[in-house]
Amino acid sequence: MSGNRWVTEAANGFGTTIEIKEELYVAQSDYQKIEIYDTYKVGKIMLLDGIIQLTEYDEFAYQEMMAHLPLFSHPAPERVLVIGGGDGGVLREIARHAGVRLIDICEIDRMVIDACRKYLPSLACGYDDPRVNIHVADGNEFVRDRQGYYDVIIVDSTDPVGPGEVLFGEEFYLRMKRSLRPGGVIASQSESLFLHPAIVKRLLSIAGKLFLHSGYAISYVPTYPTGSIGVCVASDGREVRQPVRRPDAALQSQLRYYTPELHTASFVLPYFGEQLLKGG
């Protein structure tokens, strides 16, 4: 940050600079540097190790797709696990599904949870649902001890560095597969097709190897580098590229991004993306 007026994310040859109004929280946890600011243009923002994780301006696009793509790919999800996602936004979206009976969240960094509950209540309201159980633990170890338990597992991770690195490996995906009940679905943050094509290709190759159905969906999030982020969705149950359920009118009215039509369209990739993932 320079001049106490701007905060900049600069990585992988890209940068995003946002004018800030006020510094709300800056701290170093055992795992990462946590920063939360209020801004003039995009509301409150959070960075982890200098990387923008969310802004109030467009977080709904990411949270809705991370949650509703896998949930609407399952006919009747009851038990859901979120790995990462300490801001609570994915929890908020899962809680909109009345049929879900249990929501576990496994976040390695307690300081992220506490900071978001204090400074980002529009997302952290997800923790207020009585179905939510908080586990402060390593997600890779957590899933190992819960075989055949969940209907949906959502990995809302940081980039594949630091505490999030292990969540991008084949062994972790295999552990997730073993933690699913029959017909279960996984969804994981899978980076930008433009910025990290090698990571996207590797993750989809792993998913294609381990699951009967898999796909890479694109969500448009303006404040992320390249303006887009990917979600890898996979299952041994039904095809994940079309929803098996539709939100009723009451639920759809609560959403700002996800629709059943967009669910299907998000898996349609530009030609270079199709070629990248061909055979994956």
ZADO-1210 file (C-alpha; in nm, 4 decimals, padded with zeros to 6 digits):
<atoms>
<atom x="00.0000" y="00.0000" z="00.0000" code="MET" pos="1"/>
<atom x="00.1351" y="00.3447" z="-00.0872" code="SER" pos="2"/>
<atom x="00.0285" y="00.6867" z="00.0325" code="GLY" pos="3"/>
<atom x="-00.2281" y="00.5349" z="00.2701" code="ASN" pos="4"/>
<atom x="-00.4918" y="00.5785" z="00.0005" code="ARG" pos="5"/>
<atom x="-00.4598" y="00.2765" z="-00.2301" code="TRP" pos="6"/>
<atom x="-00.4183" y="-00.0972" z="-00.1912" code="VAL" pos="7"/>
<atom x="-00.2640" y="-00.3001" z="-00.4731" code="THR" pos="8"/>
<atom x="-00.2631" y="-00.6677" z="-00.5558" code="GLU" pos="9"/>
<atom x="00.0301" y="-00.7426" z="-00.7852" code="ALA" pos="10"/>
<atom x="00.1093" y="-01.1018" z="-00.8837" code="ALA" pos="11"/>
<atom x="00.1644" y="-01.3158" z="-01.1930" code="ASN" pos="12"/>
<atom x="00.2255" y="-01.0096" z="-01.4068" code="GLY" pos="13"/>
<atom x="-00.1146" y="-00.8575" z="-01.3251" code="PHE" pos="14"/>
<atom x="-00.2181" y="-00.5870" z="-01.0813" code="GLY" pos="15"/>
<atom x="-00.5370" y="-00.4441" z="-00.9347" code="THR" pos="16"/>
<atom x="-00.5353" y="-00.1146" z="-00.7465" code="THR" pos="17"/>
<atom x="-00.8292" y="00.0043" z="-00.5378" code="ILE" pos="18"/>
<atom x="-00.8683" y="00.3373" z="-00.3599" code="GLU" pos="19"/>
<atom x="-00.9352" y="00.2871" z="00.0099" code="ILE" pos="20"/>
<atom x="-01.1381" y="00.4933" z="00.2499" code="LYS" pos="21"/>
<atom x="-01.0288" y="00.3325" z="00.5752" code="GLU" pos="22"/>
<atom x="-00.8077" y="00.0564" z="00.7084" code="GLU" pos="23"/>
<atom x="-01.0277" y="-00.1689" z="00.9202" code="LEU" pos="24"/>
<atom x="-00.8034" y="-00.4621" z="01.0096" code="TYR" pos="25"/>
<atom x="-00.4471" y="-00.5711" z="00.9376" code="VAL" pos="26"/>
<atom x="-00.2915" y="-00.8676" z="01.1172" code="ALA" pos="27"/>
<atom x="-00.0505" y="-01.1558" z="01.0660" code="GLN" pos="28"/>
<atom x="-00.1858" y="-01.4964" z="01.1634" code="SER" pos="29"/>
<atom x="00.0115" y="-01.8185" z="01.1896" code="ASP" pos="30"/>
<atom x="-00.0709" y="-01.8797" z="00.8220" code="TYR" pos="31"/>
<atom x="-00.1062" y="-01.5515" z="00.6332" code="GLN" pos="32"/>
<atom x="-00.1394" y="-01.1749" z="00.6414" code="LYS" pos="33"/>
<atom x="-00.5032" y="-01.0653" z="00.6685" code="ILE" pos="34"/>
<atom x="-00.6135" y="-00.7196" z="00.5499" code="GLU" pos="35"/>
<atom x="-00.9624" y="-00.5695" z="00.5451" code="ILE" pos="36"/>
<atom x="-01.0320" y="-00.2201" z="00.4116" code="TYR" pos="37"/>
<atom x="-01.3312" y="-00.0034" z="00.3361" code="ASP" pos="38"/>
<atom x="-01.3131" y="00.1511" z="-00.0117" code="THR" pos="39"/>
<atom x="-01.4825" y="00.4244" z="-00.2089" code="TYR" pos="40"/>
<atom x="-01.5866" y="00.2107" z="-00.5065" code="LYS" pos="41"/>
<atom x="-01.6220" y="-00.1565" z="-00.4155" code="VAL" pos="42"/>
<atom x="-01.7269" y="-00.1592" z="-00.0508" code="GLY" pos="43"/>
<atom x="-01.5234" y="-00.3568" z="00.1976" code="LYS" pos="44"/>
<atom x="-01.2465" y="-00.5791" z="00.0658" code="ILE" pos="45"/>
<atom x="-01.0326" y="-00.8560" z="00.2123" code="MET" pos="46"/>
<atom x="-00.6836" y="-00.9605" z="00.1064" code="LEU" pos="47"/>
<atom x="-00.4835" y="-01.2636" z="00.2201" code="LEU" pos="48"/>
<atom x="-00.1083" y="-01.2390" z="00.1677" code="ASP" pos="49"/>
<atom x="-00.1710" y="-00.9428" z="-00.0607" code="GLY" pos="50"/>
<atom x="-00.4211" y="-01.1228" z="-00.2867" code="ILE" pos="51"/>
<atom x="-00.7780" y="-00.9915" z="-00.3139" code="ILE" pos="52"/>
<atom x="-01.0176" y="-01.2578" z="-00.1861" code="GLN" pos="53"/>
<atom x="-01.3405" y="-01.0623" z="-00.2115" code="LEU" pos="54"/>
<atom x="-01.5039" y="-00.7241" z="-00.2464" code="THR" pos="55"/>
<atom x="-01.8595" y="-00.6476" z="-00.1400" code="GLU" pos="56"/>
<atom x="-01.9167" y="-00.5108" z="-00.4898" code="TYR" pos="57"/>
<atom x="-01.9003" y="-00.8461" z="-00.6715" code="ASP" pos="58"/>
<atom x="-01.8588" y="-01.1233" z="-00.4134" code="GLU" pos="59"/>
<atom x="-02.2065" y="-01.2564" z="-00.4895" code="PHE" pos="60"/>
<atom x="-02.0933" y="-01.3804" z="-00.8314" code="ALA" pos="61"/>
<atom x="-01.8231" y="-01.5990" z="-00.6799" code="TYR" pos="62"/>
<atom x="-02.0173" y="-01.7177" z="-00.3745" code="GLN" pos="63"/>
<atom x="-02.3311" y="-01.8102" z="-00.5678" code="GLU" pos="64"/>
<atom x="-02.1501" y="-02.0117" z="-00.8321" code="MET" pos="65"/>
<atom x="-01.9268" y="-02.1903" z="-00.5810" code="MET" pos="66"/>
<atom x="-02.2324" y="-02.2986" z="-00.3821" code="ALA" pos="67"/>
<atom x="-02.5185" y="-02.3413" z="-00.6269" code="HIS" pos="68"/>
<atom x="-02.3360" y="-02.5178" z="-00.9100" code="LEU" pos="69"/>
<atom x="-02.2694" y="-02.8269" z="-00.6943" code="PRO" pos="70"/>
<atom x="-02.5872" y="-02.8017" z="-00.4867" code="LEU" pos="71"/>
<atom x="-02.8139" y="-02.7914" z="-00.7908" code="PHE" pos="72"/>
<atom x="-02.6105" y="-03.0747" z="-00.9464" code="SER" pos="73"/>
<atom x="-02.7272" y="-03.3007" z="-00.6615" code="HIS" pos="74"/>
<atom x="-03.0901" y="-03.4220" z="-00.6424" code="PRO" pos="75"/>
<atom x="-03.1239" y="-03.3930" z="-00.2633" code="ALA" pos="76"/>
<atom x="-02.8155" y="-03.2661" z="-00.0757" code="PRO" pos="77"/>
<atom x="-02.8395" y="-03.2999" z="00.3025" code="GLU" pos="78"/>
<atom x="-02.4814" y="-03.2919" z="00.4335" code="ARG" pos="79"/>
<atom x="-02.2452" y="-03.0259" z="00.2998" code="VAL" pos="80"/>
<atom x="-01.8807" y="-02.9540" z="00.3805" code="LEU" pos="81"/>
<atom x="-01.6997" y="-02.6295" z="00.3040" code="VAL" pos="82"/>
<atom x="-01.3204" y="-02.6349" z="00.3134" code="ILE" pos="83"/>
<atom x="-01.1751" y="-02.2857" z="00.3468" code="GLY" pos="84"/>
<atom x="-01.4339" y="-02.0157" z="00.2920" code="GLY" pos="85"/>
<atom x="-01.3607" y="-01.8427" z="00.6203" code="GLY" pos="86"/>
<atom x="-01.5446" y="-01.5273" z="00.5124" code="ASP" pos="87"/>
<atom x="-01.8765" y="-01.7158" z="00.5369" code="GLY" pos="88"/>
<atom x="-02.0144" y="-01.6206" z="00.1959" code="GLY" pos="89"/>
<atom x="-02.0474" y="-01.9779" z="00.0682" code="VAL" pos="90"/>
<atom x="-02.2190" y="-02.0720" z="00.3963" code="LEU" pos="91"/>
<atom x="-02.4690" y="-01.7922" z="00.3351" code="ARG" pos="92"/>
<atom x="-02.5560" y="-01.9392" z="-00.0037" code="GLU" pos="93"/>
<atom x="-02.5763" y="-02.3014" z="00.1151" code="ILE" pos="94"/>
<atom x="-02.8149" y="-02.1955" z="00.3912" code="ALA" pos="95"/>
<atom x="-03.0681" y="-02.0886" z="00.1259" code="ARG" pos="96"/>
<atom x="-03.1296" y="-02.4593" z="00.0533" code="HIS" pos="97"/>
<atom x="-03.3990" y="-02.5747" z="00.2950" code="ALA" pos="98"/>
<atom x="-03.3267" y="-02.9434" z="00.2355" code="GLY" pos="99"/>
<atom x="-02.9706" y="-02.9183" z="00.3670" code="VAL" pos="100"/>
<atom x="-02.9587" y="-03.0535" z="00.7217" code="ARG" pos="101"/>
<atom x="-02.5925" y="-03.0134" z="00.8163" code="LEU" pos="102"/>
<atom x="-02.3246" y="-02.7659" z="00.7083" code="ILE" pos="103"/>
<atom x="-01.9677" y="-02.8236" z="00.8262" code="ASP" pos="104"/>
<atom x="-01.6980" y="-02.5660" z="00.7579" code="ILE" pos="105"/>
<atom x="-01.3311" y="-02.6528" z="00.7970" code="CYS" pos="106"/>
<atom x="-01.1162" y="-02.3367" z="00.7968" code="GLU" pos="107"/>
<atom x="-00.7515" y="-02.3560" z="00.8981" code="ILE" pos="108"/>
<atom x="-00.7215" y="-01.9942" z="01.0132" code="ASP" pos="109"/>
<atom x="-00.9409" y="-01.8910" z="01.3058" code="ARG" pos="110"/>
<atom x="-00.8309" y="-01.5295" z="01.2696" code="MET" pos="111"/>
<atom x="-00.9953" y="-01.5101" z="00.9252" code="VAL" pos="112"/>
<atom x="-01.3270" y="-01.6275" z="01.0699" code="ILE" pos="113"/>
<atom x="-01.3120" y="-01.3814" z="01.3596" code="ASP" pos="114"/>
<atom x="-01.2103" y="-01.0867" z="01.1409" code="ALA" pos="115"/>
<atom x="-01.4869" y="-01.1521" z="00.8882" code="CYS" pos="116"/>
<atom x="-01.7519" y="-01.1911" z="01.1557" code="ARG" pos="117"/>
<atom x="-01.6544" y="-00.8493" z="01.2894" code="LYS" pos="118"/>
<atom x="-01.5893" y="-00.6531" z="00.9704" code="TYR" pos="119"/>
<atom x="-01.7746" y="-00.8387" z="00.6899" code="LEU" pos="120"/>
<atom x="-02.1166" y="-00.9282" z="00.8338" code="PRO" pos="121"/>
<atom x="-02.2818" y="-00.9294" z="00.4896" code="SER" pos="122"/>
<atom x="-02.0867" y="-01.2509" z="00.4215" code="LEU" pos="123"/>
<atom x="-02.0218" y="-01.3822" z="00.7716" code="ALA" pos="124"/>
<atom x="-02.3967" y="-01.3922" z="00.8382" code="CYS" pos="125"/>
<atom x="-02.3588" y="-01.7427" z="00.6950" code="GLY" pos="126"/>
<atom x="-02.2216" y="-01.8508" z="01.0330" code="TYR" pos="127"/>
<atom x="-02.5471" y="-01.7580" z="01.2027" code="ASP" pos="128"/>
<atom x="-02.7406" y="-02.0509" z="01.0559" code="ASP" pos="129"/>
<atom x="-02.7944" y="-02.3175" z="01.3269" code="PRO" pos="130"/>
<atom x="-02.6999" y="-02.5954" z="01.0837" code="ARG" pos="131"/>
<atom x="-02.3415" y="-02.4635" z="01.0643" code="VAL" pos="132"/>
<atom x="-02.0625" y="-02.6369" z="01.2590" code="ASN" pos="133"/>
<atom x="-01.7206" y="-02.4683" z="01.2668" code="ILE" pos="134"/>
<atom x="-01.4039" y="-02.6801" z="01.2597" code="HIS" pos="135"/>
<atom x="-01.0709" y="-02.4978" z="01.2802" code="VAL" pos="136"/>
<atom x="-00.8477" y="-02.7558" z="01.1161" code="ALA" pos="137"/>
<atom x="-00.6510" y="-02.8591" z="00.8084" code="ASP" pos="138"/>
<atom x="-00.9057" y="-02.9499" z="00.5398" code="GLY" pos="139"/>
<atom x="-00.6785" y="-03.2145" z="00.3900" code="ASN" pos="140"/>
<atom x="-00.6690" y="-03.3996" z="00.7218" code="GLU" pos="141"/>
<atom x="-01.0348" y="-03.3320" z="00.8031" code="PHE" pos="142"/>
<atom x="-01.1756" y="-03.5148" z="00.5005" code="VAL" pos="143"/>
<atom x="-00.9532" y="-03.8177" z="00.5607" code="ARG" pos="144"/>
<atom x="-01.1511" y="-03.9115" z="00.8717" code="ASP" pos="145"/>
<atom x="-01.5012" y="-03.8700" z="00.7225" code="ARG" pos="146"/>
<atom x="-01.5398" y="-04.1325" z="00.4553" code="GLN" pos="147"/>
<atom x="-01.8778" y="-04.1755" z="00.2881" code="GLY" pos="148"/>
<atom x="-02.0337" y="-03.8875" z="00.4829" code="TYR" pos="149"/>
<atom x="-02.1072" y="-03.5797" z="00.2662" code="TYR" pos="150"/>
<atom x="-02.3368" y="-03.5170" z="-00.0275" code="ASP" pos="151"/>
<atom x="-02.1506" y="-03.2048" z="-00.1413" code="VAL" pos="152"/>
<atom x="-01.7971" y="-03.0815" z="-00.0682" code="ILE" pos="153"/>
<atom x="-01.7058" y="-02.7248" z="-00.1660" code="ILE" pos="154"/>
<atom x="-01.3431" y="-02.6135" z="-00.1611" code="VAL" pos="155"/>
<atom x="-01.3347" y="-02.2344" z="-00.1317" code="ASP" pos="156"/>
<atom x="-00.9577" y="-02.2080" z="-00.1230" code="SER" pos="157"/>
<atom x="-00.6954" y="-01.9420" z="-00.1706" code="THR" pos="158"/>
<atom x="-00.4441" y="-01.9684" z="-00.4558" code="ASP" pos="159"/>
<atom x="-00.2172" y="-02.2787" z="-00.4587" code="PRO" pos="160"/>
<atom x="00.0455" y="-02.1243" z="-00.2322" code="VAL" pos="161"/>
<atom x="00.0830" y="-02.1247" z="00.1458" code="GLY" pos="162"/>
<atom x="-00.1966" y="-02.3006" z="00.3374" code="PRO" pos="163"/>
<atom x="-00.4001" y="-02.3575" z="00.0197" code="GLY" pos="164"/>
<atom x="-00.1317" y="-02.5430" z="-00.1764" code="GLU" pos="165"/>
<atom x="-00.2220" y="-02.8947" z="-00.0599" code="VAL" pos="166"/>
<atom x="-00.5829" y="-02.8437" z="-00.1749" code="LEU" pos="167"/>
<atom x="-00.4735" y="-02.8565" z="-00.5402" code="PHE" pos="168"/>
<atom x="-00.3226" y="-03.2066" z="-00.5341" code="GLY" pos="169"/>
<atom x="-00.4496" y="-03.5457" z="-00.6504" code="GLU" pos="170"/>
<atom x="-00.4279" y="-03.7004" z="-00.3049" code="GLU" pos="171"/>
<atom x="-00.6648" y="-03.4364" z="-00.1688" code="PHE" pos="172"/>
<atom x="-00.9136" y="-03.4928" z="-00.4508" code="TYR" pos="173"/>
<atom x="-00.9015" y="-03.8661" z="-00.3807" code="LEU" pos="174"/>
<atom x="-00.9736" y="-03.8005" z="-00.0129" code="ARG" pos="175"/>
<atom x="-01.2705" y="-03.5856" z="-00.1102" code="MET" pos="176"/>
<atom x="-01.4034" y="-03.8605" z="-00.3356" code="LYS" pos="177"/>
<atom x="-01.3840" y="-04.1089" z="-00.0490" code="ARG" pos="178"/>
<atom x="-01.5662" y="-03.8641" z="00.1795" code="SER" pos="179"/>
<atom x="-01.8706" y="-03.8486" z="-00.0478" code="LEU" pos="180"/>
<atom x="-02.1876" y="-04.0494" z="-00.0169" code="ARG" pos="181"/>
<atom x="-02.3058" y="-04.2245" z="-00.3374" code="PRO" pos="182"/>
<atom x="-02.3921" y="-03.9628" z="-00.5997" code="GLY" pos="183"/>
<atom x="-02.2007" y="-03.6917" z="-00.4148" code="GLY" pos="184"/>
<atom x="-02.0621" y="-03.3786" z="-00.5818" code="VAL" pos="185"/>
<atom x="-01.7452" y="-03.1751" z="-00.5304" code="ILE" pos="186"/>
<atom x="-01.6733" y="-02.8185" z="-00.6384" code="ALA" pos="187"/>
<atom x="-01.3398" y="-02.6455" z="-00.6014" code="SER" pos="188"/>
<atom x="-01.1966" y="-02.3038" z="-00.6776" code="GLN" pos="189"/>
<atom x="-00.9953" y="-02.3677" z="-00.9931" code="SER" pos="190"/>
<atom x="-00.8264" y="-02.0418" z="-01.0920" code="GLU" pos="191"/>
<atom x="-00.8520" y="-01.8385" z="-01.4119" code="SER" pos="192"/>
<atom x="-00.8367" y="-02.0017" z="-01.7531" code="LEU" pos="193"/>
<atom x="-00.6433" y="-01.6968" z="-01.8766" code="PHE" pos="194"/>
<atom x="-00.4024" y="-01.6595" z="-01.5851" code="LEU" pos="195"/>
<atom x="-00.3310" y="-02.0164" z="-01.4698" code="HIS" pos="196"/>
<atom x="-00.3979" y="-02.2515" z="-01.7629" code="PRO" pos="197"/>
<atom x="-00.1520" y="-02.5144" z="-01.6385" code="ALA" pos="198"/>
<atom x="-00.3264" y="-02.5333" z="-01.3002" code="ILE" pos="199"/>
<atom x="-00.6684" y="-02.5521" z="-01.4655" code="VAL" pos="200"/>
<atom x="-00.5534" y="-02.8329" z="-01.6935" code="LYS" pos="201"/>
<atom x="-00.4002" y="-03.0273" z="-01.4046" code="ARG" pos="202"/>
<atom x="-00.7068" y="-02.9986" z="-01.1809" code="LEU" pos="203"/>
<atom x="-00.9463" y="-03.1021" z="-01.4570" code="LEU" pos="204"/>
<atom x="-00.7185" y="-03.3906" z="-01.5468" code="SER" pos="205"/>
<atom x="-00.7317" y="-03.5084" z="-01.1849" code="ILE" pos="206"/>
<atom x="-01.1100" y="-03.4676" z="-01.1694" code="ALA" pos="207"/>
<atom x="-01.1535" y="-03.6504" z="-01.5009" code="GLY" pos="208"/>
<atom x="-00.9383" y="-03.9348" z="-01.3772" code="LYS" pos="209"/>
<atom x="-01.1202" y="-03.9796" z="-01.0467" code="LEU" pos="210"/>
<atom x="-01.4836" y="-03.8988" z="-01.1323" code="PHE" pos="211"/>
<atom x="-01.7316" y="-04.0155" z="-01.3929" code="LEU" pos="212"/>
<atom x="-01.8498" y="-03.6600" z="-01.4662" code="HIS" pos="213"/>
<atom x="-01.6502" y="-03.3372" z="-01.4417" code="SER" pos="214"/>
<atom x="-01.6340" y="-02.9904" z="-01.5899" code="GLY" pos="215"/>
<atom x="-01.4868" y="-02.6433" z="-01.5584" code="TYR" pos="216"/>
<atom x="-01.7324" y="-02.3554" z="-01.5174" code="ALA" pos="217"/>
<atom x="-01.6465" y="-01.9867" z="-01.5543" code="ILE" pos="218"/>
<atom x="-01.7763" y="-01.7143" z="-01.3265" code="SER" pos="219"/>
<atom x="-01.7210" y="-01.3462" z="-01.4014" code="TYR" pos="220"/>
<atom x="-01.5854" y="-01.1511" z="-01.1033" code="VAL" pos="221"/>
<atom x="-01.4609" y="-00.8055" z="-01.2137" code="PRO" pos="222"/>
<atom x="-01.2202" y="-00.7422" z="-00.9239" code="THR" pos="223"/>
<atom x="-01.0306" y="-01.0701" z="-00.9718" code="TYR" pos="224"/>
<atom x="-00.7301" y="-01.0674" z="-01.2071" code="PRO" pos="225"/>
<atom x="-00.8569" y="-01.1234" z="-01.5663" code="THR" pos="226"/>
<atom x="-01.2126" y="-01.0680" z="-01.4364" code="GLY" pos="227"/>
<atom x="-01.2930" y="-01.4371" z="-01.4174" code="SER" pos="228"/>
<atom x="-01.2486" y="-01.7411" z="-01.1949" code="ILE" pos="229"/>
<atom x="-01.3159" y="-02.1100" z="-01.2506" code="GLY" pos="230"/>
<atom x="-01.4998" y="-02.3801" z="-01.0590" code="VAL" pos="231"/>
<atom x="-01.4214" y="-02.7476" z="-01.1084" code="CYS" pos="232"/>
<atom x="-01.7346" y="-02.9549" z="-01.0488" code="VAL" pos="233"/>
<atom x="-01.7226" y="-03.3360" z="-01.0436" code="ALA" pos="234"/>
<atom x="-01.9365" y="-03.6335" z="-00.9456" code="SER" pos="235"/>
<atom x="-01.9793" y="-04.0069" z="-00.9884" code="ASP" pos="236"/>
<atom x="-02.3550" y="-03.9499" z="-00.9850" code="GLY" pos="237"/>
<atom x="-02.5291" y="-03.7392" z="-01.2465" code="ARG" pos="238"/>
<atom x="-02.3908" y="-03.5119" z="-01.5166" code="GLU" pos="239"/>
<atom x="-02.2842" y="-03.1847" z="-01.3509" code="VAL" pos="240"/>
<atom x="-02.3091" y="-02.9534" z="-01.6534" code="ARG" pos="241"/>
<atom x="-02.6883" y="-02.9324" z="-01.6271" code="GLN" pos="242"/>
<atom x="-02.8751" y="-02.8754" z="-01.3007" code="PRO" pos="243"/>
<atom x="-03.0842" y="-03.1662" z="-01.1752" code="VAL" pos="244"/>
<atom x="-03.2979" y="-02.9265" z="-00.9688" code="ARG" pos="245"/>
<atom x="-03.4142" y="-02.5695" z="-01.0198" code="ARG" pos="246"/>
<atom x="-03.4514" y="-02.2959" z="-00.7565" code="PRO" pos="247"/>
<atom x="-03.8121" y="-02.2141" z="-00.6806" code="ASP" pos="248"/>
<atom x="-03.9320" y="-01.8575" z="-00.7283" code="ALA" pos="249"/>
<atom x="-03.8620" y="-01.7618" z="-00.3662" code="ALA" pos="250"/>
<atom x="-03.5016" y="-01.8814" z="-00.3793" code="LEU" pos="251"/>
<atom x="-03.4330" y="-01.7390" z="-00.7245" code="GLN" pos="252"/>
<atom x="-03.5509" y="-01.3981" z="-00.6035" code="SER" pos="253"/>
<atom x="-03.2742" y="-01.4044" z="-00.3389" code="GLN" pos="254"/>
<atom x="-03.0001" y="-01.4574" z="-00.5997" code="LEU" pos="255"/>
<atom x="-02.8191" y="-01.2049" z="-00.8152" code="ARG" pos="256"/>
<atom x="-02.6037" y="-01.4256" z="-01.0398" code="TYR" pos="257"/>
<atom x="-02.6972" y="-01.7945" z="-01.0559" code="TYR" pos="258"/>
<atom x="-02.9778" y="-01.9233" z="-01.2772" code="THR" pos="259"/>
<atom x="-03.0337" y="-02.2747" z="-01.4151" code="PRO" pos="260"/>
<atom x="-02.9635" y="-02.1417" z="-01.7657" code="GLU" pos="261"/>
<atom x="-02.6356" y="-01.9871" z="-01.6509" code="LEU" pos="262"/>
<atom x="-02.5453" y="-02.3138" z="-01.4797" code="HIS" pos="263"/>
<atom x="-02.5351" y="-02.4859" z="-01.8185" code="THR" pos="264"/>
<atom x="-02.3847" y="-02.1907" z="-02.0064" code="ALA" pos="265"/>
<atom x="-02.0967" y="-02.1478" z="-01.7605" code="SER" pos="266"/>
<atom x="-01.9474" y="-02.4799" z="-01.8756" code="PHE" pos="267"/>
<atom x="-01.9273" y="-02.3601" z="-02.2374" code="VAL" pos="268"/>
<atom x="-01.5641" y="-02.2573" z="-02.2825" code="LEU" pos="269"/>
<atom x="-01.3880" y="-02.0434" z="-02.5409" code="PRO" pos="270"/>
<atom x="-01.2108" y="-02.2429" z="-02.8090" code="TYR" pos="271"/>
<atom x="-00.8666" y="-02.2169" z="-02.6492" code="PHE" pos="272"/>
<atom x="-01.0152" y="-02.3481" z="-02.3242" code="GLY" pos="273"/>
<atom x="-01.1730" y="-02.6431" z="-02.4992" code="GLU" pos="274"/>
<atom x="-00.8400" y="-02.7255" z="-02.6611" code="GLN" pos="275"/>
<atom x="-00.6541" y="-02.6877" z="-02.3309" code="LEU" pos="276"/>
<atom x="-00.8816" y="-02.9333" z="-02.1542" code="LEU" pos="277"/>
<atom x="-00.9320" y="-03.1754" z="-02.4411" code="LYS" pos="278"/>
<atom x="-00.8656" y="-03.5243" z="-02.3162" code="GLY" pos="279"/>
<atom x="-00.8466" y="-03.3967" z="-01.9574" code="GLY" pos="280"/>
</atoms>
